[in-house]
């Protein structure tokens, strides 16, 4: 993530609504990918220094879950990112406001990286065939009298990313991580992973690309349900670390792809942050994939040691070996193909 500044010169952050130094109202402008300091000129209408008028996203004004701006002449009440929502958490449950906010933070960070990479990003309302939508769903664990389904999984299907709202609950997510024997589980990680499924389907790869996919990840036509049943019943093979970025990646080639895609986005965003904080000399946009991997290997070790120094777990508990590096290089080539799509 790049550095952002208020007009007063203070550094501010991607999720900020106000500058803590001068208390100026802040909003994120998705056109310029910048945080803007704004002043209200009339009811709901804001102006930035040097011109340009905006309104805030309706989800921010009504529910305080979004700080994105929309053009003053926009006829849609929501910002670009919130227009991707199809289902939102039930706001009758008081704890769901903070959960929704956490989900939006993860989604907005995902979208920022996708925009940086110039990937096609259109909502499914405007383009049902190629677009993307998000469902933030609940099940009986949230409130059994409203949601009879006992368990609804996070996943992707037919242009829709589904995230269970409990992934935004720290206690529930920790319990799920321990039950699944995972060493890493975050809202942002889920969203990045599921976006990989979407973009693979969005590409609609040709036979040559599918053959290259098979060479890296295996036969994606393997029965998906049977593969996951076997994974959850028996766990990963003992040597999974030799070939996969995570245990779950070994469950099926489609999941190996999505995990590799997700880690590509992790690495890109983390290197972008490191460059903006002057921890590394150049941004990931100026590196090829081999350079990004080399720099990230060194930097992630430093991050892990820093975390251990203050008594925390590893920030990046994964190993990028030669097999994983080849998969990340394939993801990089697919991103180049996706950038050419309308």
KOLRO-576375 format. One line per 2 residues: number of its first residue (from 1); for each residue x, y, z of C-alpha. Coordinates in nm, 2 decimals. Example, Ala and Ser with C-alpha at 12.3 -4.5 7.8 and 13.67 -1.06 7.14 Angstrom:
BEGIN
1> 1.23,-0.45,0.78  1.37,-0.11,0.71
// end
This chain:
BEGIN
1> 0.00,0.00,0.00  0.13,0.34,-0.10
3> 0.17,0.63,0.15  -0.12,0.88,0.18
5> -0.10,1.24,0.31  -0.35,1.50,0.43
7> -0.33,1.85,0.29  -0.18,1.95,0.62
9> 0.12,1.72,0.55  0.04,1.45,0.81
11> 0.05,1.09,0.69  -0.29,0.93,0.69
13> -0.40,0.58,0.62  -0.62,0.40,0.36
15> -0.90,0.34,0.61  -0.90,0.69,0.77
17> -1.22,0.91,0.77  -1.05,1.21,0.93
19> -0.70,1.34,0.98  -0.60,1.30,1.34
21> -0.38,1.61,1.32  -0.62,1.87,1.17
23> -0.95,1.68,1.18  -1.02,1.74,0.81
25> -1.26,1.50,0.65  -1.09,1.24,0.43
27> -1.21,1.01,0.15  -1.06,0.78,-0.10
29> -1.09,0.87,-0.47  -1.07,0.55,-0.68
31> -1.00,0.74,-1.00  -0.67,0.88,-0.87
33> -0.61,0.61,-0.61  -0.55,0.89,-0.36
35> -0.69,0.99,-0.02  -0.85,1.33,-0.06
37> -0.89,1.60,0.21  -1.24,1.74,0.15
39> -1.45,2.03,0.28  -1.83,2.03,0.27
41> -1.97,2.31,0.05  -2.34,2.21,0.08
43> -2.55,1.93,0.22  -2.36,1.61,0.12
45> -2.14,1.78,-0.14  -1.77,1.80,-0.08
47> -1.48,1.98,-0.26  -1.11,1.91,-0.27
49> -0.84,2.18,-0.29  -0.78,2.28,-0.65
51> -1.13,2.18,-0.76  -1.33,1.86,-0.80
53> -1.65,1.78,-0.62  -1.75,1.46,-0.46
55> -2.01,1.29,-0.25  -1.94,1.01,0.00
57> -2.06,0.65,-0.06  -2.40,0.59,0.09
59> -2.27,0.30,0.29  -2.03,0.54,0.46
61> -2.30,0.80,0.52  -2.56,0.56,0.65
63> -2.36,0.28,0.81  -2.00,0.42,0.86
65> -1.85,0.12,0.68  -1.69,0.30,0.38
67> -1.47,0.60,0.32  -1.48,0.60,-0.06
69> -1.59,0.90,-0.27  -1.81,0.90,-0.57
71> -1.83,1.18,-0.83  -2.07,1.46,-0.74
73> -2.28,1.39,-1.05  -2.31,1.02,-0.99
75> -2.66,0.89,-1.00  -2.57,0.58,-0.80
77> -2.58,0.62,-0.42  -2.28,0.38,-0.37
79> -1.91,0.41,-0.45  -1.75,0.20,-0.72
81> -1.65,-0.07,-0.47  -1.98,-0.10,-0.28
83> -2.16,-0.15,-0.61  -2.01,-0.50,-0.61
85> -2.21,-0.60,-0.30  -2.51,-0.83,-0.36
87> -2.57,-0.94,0.00  -2.47,-0.74,0.31
89> -2.48,-0.85,0.68  -2.81,-0.82,0.86
91> -2.79,-0.48,1.03  -3.05,-0.58,1.29
93> -2.77,-0.77,1.47  -2.56,-0.51,1.65
95> -2.23,-0.70,1.61  -2.27,-0.70,1.23
97> -2.18,-0.34,1.19  -1.82,-0.40,1.30
99> -1.81,-0.72,1.10  -1.93,-0.55,0.78
101> -1.67,-0.28,0.83  -1.40,-0.54,0.86
103> -1.52,-0.71,0.54  -1.52,-0.38,0.36
105> -1.17,-0.30,0.47  -1.05,-0.63,0.32
107> -1.25,-0.58,0.01  -1.12,-0.23,-0.05
109> -0.76,-0.34,0.00  -0.82,-0.62,-0.26
111> -0.97,-0.37,-0.50  -0.69,-0.12,-0.46
113> -0.43,-0.39,-0.56  -0.65,-0.50,-0.85
115> -0.67,-0.14,-0.97  -0.30,-0.10,-0.93
117> -0.24,-0.40,-1.15  -0.49,-0.27,-1.40
119> -0.70,-0.58,-1.40  -1.05,-0.57,-1.54
121> -1.30,-0.49,-1.26  -1.66,-0.46,-1.34
123> -1.96,-0.54,-1.12  -2.20,-0.82,-1.21
125> -2.50,-0.59,-1.21  -2.37,-0.41,-1.52
127> -2.21,-0.72,-1.68  -2.38,-1.04,-1.56
129> -2.16,-1.25,-1.79  -1.82,-1.12,-1.70
131> -1.88,-0.92,-1.38  -1.81,-0.99,-1.01
133> -2.04,-0.97,-0.71  -1.99,-1.03,-0.34
135> -2.22,-1.19,-0.09  -2.15,-1.14,0.28
137> -2.36,-1.41,0.42  -2.46,-1.55,0.76
139> -2.57,-1.89,0.89  -2.72,-2.04,1.21
141> -2.40,-1.97,1.40  -2.49,-1.60,1.39
143> -2.85,-1.63,1.48  -3.04,-1.96,1.45
145> -3.39,-1.82,1.46  -3.32,-1.61,1.14
147> -3.07,-1.83,0.95  -3.17,-2.19,0.95
149> -2.86,-2.31,0.76  -2.61,-2.45,1.01
151> -2.30,-2.37,0.80  -2.25,-2.16,0.49
153> -1.90,-2.18,0.35  -1.68,-1.91,0.20
155> -1.62,-1.97,-0.17  -1.67,-1.87,-0.53
157> -1.93,-1.98,-0.79  -2.05,-1.82,-1.11
159> -1.92,-1.47,-1.07  -2.00,-1.44,-0.70
161> -1.75,-1.44,-0.41  -1.92,-1.56,-0.09
163> -1.77,-1.47,0.25  -1.92,-1.59,0.57
165> -1.96,-1.29,0.80  -1.81,-1.48,1.09
167> -1.47,-1.46,0.91  -1.48,-1.09,1.03
169> -1.53,-1.21,1.39  -1.18,-1.25,1.55
171> -1.29,-1.53,1.79  -1.48,-1.73,1.53
173> -1.20,-1.69,1.27  -0.94,-1.81,1.53
175> -1.15,-2.11,1.62  -1.19,-2.20,1.25
177> -0.82,-2.16,1.19  -0.74,-2.40,1.48
179> -1.01,-2.65,1.37  -0.87,-2.64,1.02
181> -0.51,-2.66,1.14  -0.42,-2.35,0.95
183> -0.14,-2.11,1.04  -0.29,-1.81,0.85
185> -0.65,-1.70,0.80  -0.77,-1.35,0.73
187> -1.05,-1.17,0.56  -0.81,-1.02,0.31
189> -0.65,-1.36,0.25  -1.00,-1.51,0.17
191> -1.09,-1.23,-0.07  -0.76,-1.25,-0.25
193> -0.79,-1.63,-0.28  -1.15,-1.62,-0.41
195> -1.07,-1.35,-0.66  -0.82,-1.60,-0.81
197> -1.11,-1.83,-0.89  -1.30,-1.54,-1.05
199> -1.02,-1.42,-1.27  -0.94,-1.77,-1.40
201> -1.30,-1.80,-1.51  -1.29,-1.44,-1.64
203> -1.00,-1.53,-1.86  -1.17,-1.83,-2.02
205> -0.82,-1.97,-2.11  -0.74,-2.12,-2.44
207> -0.61,-2.48,-2.48  -0.25,-2.37,-2.47
209> -0.29,-2.18,-2.15  -0.49,-2.47,-2.00
211> -0.21,-2.71,-2.09  0.04,-2.48,-1.92
213> -0.19,-2.47,-1.61  -0.19,-2.85,-1.60
215> 0.19,-2.86,-1.61  0.21,-2.63,-1.31
217> -0.09,-2.73,-1.10  -0.23,-3.06,-1.23
219> -0.55,-3.16,-1.40  -0.82,-2.91,-1.31
221> -1.09,-3.15,-1.44  -1.04,-3.38,-1.14
223> -1.36,-3.42,-0.94  -1.36,-3.12,-0.71
225> -1.60,-3.25,-0.45  -1.42,-3.58,-0.41
227> -1.08,-3.41,-0.39  -1.20,-3.18,-0.11
229> -1.37,-3.47,0.08  -1.05,-3.66,0.07
231> -0.85,-3.36,0.18  -1.08,-3.29,0.48
233> -1.09,-3.66,0.57  -0.72,-3.74,0.55
235> -0.54,-3.41,0.54  -0.26,-3.32,0.30
237> 0.02,-3.56,0.20  0.33,-3.55,0.42
239> 0.55,-3.40,0.16  0.31,-3.12,0.06
241> 0.56,-2.85,0.16  0.79,-2.96,-0.13
243> 0.53,-2.86,-0.39  0.27,-2.62,-0.25
245> 0.25,-2.28,-0.08  0.00,-2.42,0.17
247> -0.16,-2.74,0.28  -0.49,-2.64,0.13
249> -0.33,-2.58,-0.21  -0.27,-2.95,-0.23
251> -0.64,-3.03,-0.21  -0.71,-2.97,-0.58
253> -0.54,-2.79,-0.88  -0.81,-2.52,-0.87
255> -0.72,-2.45,-0.51  -0.35,-2.46,-0.58
257> -0.41,-2.19,-0.85  -0.62,-1.97,-0.62
259> -0.37,-2.00,-0.33  -0.09,-1.91,-0.57
261> -0.29,-1.61,-0.70  -0.37,-1.50,-0.35
263> 0.00,-1.51,-0.25  0.09,-1.32,-0.56
265> -0.14,-1.04,-0.45  0.00,-1.06,-0.09
267> 0.35,-1.02,-0.22  0.27,-0.74,-0.45
269> 0.09,-0.54,-0.19  0.35,-0.60,0.08
271> 0.64,-0.50,-0.15  0.45,-0.19,-0.25
273> 0.42,-0.10,0.12  0.79,-0.18,0.18
275> 0.88,0.05,-0.11  0.66,0.33,0.01
277> 0.81,0.30,0.35  1.16,0.30,0.20
279> 1.25,-0.05,0.32  1.33,-0.15,-0.03
281> 1.47,0.05,-0.32  1.21,0.00,-0.59
283> 0.84,-0.07,-0.62  0.71,-0.41,-0.74
285> 0.59,-0.24,-1.06  0.95,-0.19,-1.15
287> 1.05,-0.55,-1.09  1.00,-0.87,-1.29
289> 0.85,-1.17,-1.11  1.18,-1.33,-1.03
291> 1.31,-1.00,-0.87  0.99,-0.97,-0.66
293> 1.03,-1.33,-0.53  1.39,-1.27,-0.44
295> 1.32,-0.95,-0.26  1.02,-1.09,-0.08
297> 1.21,-1.40,0.04  1.46,-1.17,0.22
299> 1.20,-0.92,0.34  0.96,-1.19,0.47
301> 1.23,-1.34,0.68  1.30,-0.99,0.83
303> 0.93,-0.95,0.90  0.91,-1.28,1.07
305> 1.21,-1.21,1.29  1.06,-0.87,1.38
307> 0.73,-1.04,1.49  0.92,-1.30,1.69
309> 1.12,-1.02,1.86  0.79,-0.88,2.01
311> 0.64,-1.22,2.09  0.41,-1.26,1.79
313> 0.38,-1.54,1.53  0.53,-1.52,1.19
315> 0.39,-1.25,0.96  0.44,-1.47,0.66
317> 0.45,-1.84,0.77  0.51,-1.98,0.42
319> 0.81,-2.09,0.20  0.85,-2.00,-0.16
321> 1.05,-2.29,-0.30  1.13,-2.34,-0.67
323> 0.80,-2.52,-0.74  0.60,-2.24,-0.58
325> 0.81,-1.98,-0.76  0.72,-2.13,-1.10
327> 0.35,-2.12,-1.01  0.38,-1.75,-0.91
329> 0.55,-1.69,-1.25  0.25,-1.85,-1.42
331> 0.02,-1.62,-1.22  0.22,-1.33,-1.34
333> 0.18,-1.43,-1.70  -0.20,-1.47,-1.65
335> -0.22,-1.12,-1.51  -0.05,-0.99,-1.82
337> -0.32,-1.17,-2.03  -0.60,-1.03,-1.81
339> -0.47,-0.68,-1.84  -0.54,-0.70,-2.22
341> -0.91,-0.78,-2.16  -1.16,-0.50,-2.20
// end
